[in-house]
Amino acid sequence: MCIVGALGGAWGQCALAVTGENMRNMAGDRTKQALRWLKFGTLEEREFRQAYAVANANRARLVMGFALANLLILIGVGIANGGSPFMIAFEGLVMVPILAATLYLSRTPERYEIYHFLLAVGALLIGLLINSVVTRATLNGMPYYFSATIAWIFIVWLILGLTMRAAAITAVAISVIYSWGLVNWDITPAETSFEVLMLALVNAIGGFCCYQLEYTVRRSFRESRKLSQLAEQDGLTGLYNRRSFDQHLDRLWRQSRREESQLTLLLMDIDHFKAYNDAYGHQAGDDALKRVAEIIRLSAQRPLDISARYGGEEFALLLFGPYGDNAHEMPERLRADVASLKIPHKASPTSPYLSVSIGAAIILPNAERSQAGALQMADEALYQAKEEGRNRVVFRESQHSTFQTGRFRVGRKAS
């Protein structure tokens, strides 16, 4: 029986190791695929595009500002020389507002969706205007103006800070429209062939360089993000650490006050954890902490929810926004989920299995409330849960609670 048990345990450890290795390989494959196709998951993609817009905003602002100044000069020359009313109206009523809006948004690139869209549209319109000027010059025997189109396509690919997909659509559209003009105007076949070939070549070079540039930037962004996450995480459990939790609480507190939205703060303590360590050893204690932490992590499902290791055997969970009818059910479900792990705890007078006590504070932040007060509410609720026998949830709500300052901090020593 001992041999069978040992073999079974070894097989289980081997299976876990293989499963873990497979999961790491799958995660690595997904990472490579995301980089290869220049597309992250929704939240990470959003963060990357905003960071990408910020990093390239100065260059884009310089180019678009120069283009706007020249456009205004062109409009003035057109008005003075009796130019085409349609072109003057198009440049003044369509292009100028778009370029001006792009310049304005380049100073606040957190609105990157609108900014990137206007940047691409503005680049396309400038390209079409350059095409018009180059085509007229070519018809008048000045084919060297074609270099302006080549230069602008390179700028679209490499200078403006457009993503690969946006740059490809813009640059190819400019090239196709210019090629259509070559075919439909009285341009010699030899000159048409040469310029179409040059357009294909410049787009191939520009596209390759743009892809390599964005690939490198994305990889650097992901590595920096991982390093930042490692600095924010608890090394044992993978949850946020105390410092990161305090920073998130400060940010969400201010956001909650602005939006007049509810916050739910849970403080959790593993019951009789010192006795568990004494009975089973610190390695078993670390394993238990990781299993409990995974239950808590899975409870932070929404984008702004955060779970953290608050202390040795203490955890915190911050839920942003109303939780509907489940506000009271979720903490109780969390307590039950930990109990369902059925981690034996022979040294516990509370339960034969590892259990947690939870203090829940439901707060509506306002000018009369503070973060310290919110933490004190959860502290008091947790102390009460311990005082009443542990392995339970106690709620406090901001409109009903009175503080008994310091009781939890004194009582928490008897873990």
WOQUI-V589672 format. One line per field, one symbol per residue. psi: psi as a letter, one per 40 degrees, with the letter a starting at -180 (. if undefined). burial: # if it has 16 or more other C-alpha atoms within 10 Angstrom, else .. A space follows every 50 residues. Layout:
psi: ???
burial: ???
This chain:
psi: ddddddddddddddddddddddddddddddddddddefhaiddddddddd dddddeddddddddddddddddddddddddefahddddddddeddddddd dddddeegedfddddddddddddddddddddddddddddefgeeeddddd dddddddeddfiiddddddddddddddddddddeighidddddddddddd dddddddddddddddddddddddddddddddeihdddeiiiddddddddd ddddddddefiihhhhhihhhfdddddddeiddddddddddddddddeeg dideihiihdacfiiihhhhiieaeedddddddddddddedfhhgeehed ieihiiihhhhhighadeiidddddddddddddddddeeifihhihidee iiighedddddedg.
burial: .................................##..#.#......#### ####.###.##..##.##..##.##............#..##..##.### ###.##..##.#..##.##############..##..#......##..## .#######.#####.###.###.##..##.##.........#..##..#. .##..##.###..##..##.##.........###..#########..##. .##..##...#################.......#..#######.##.## ....######..#########......#..##.##.###.....#.##.. #.#############........#############...########... .......#.......
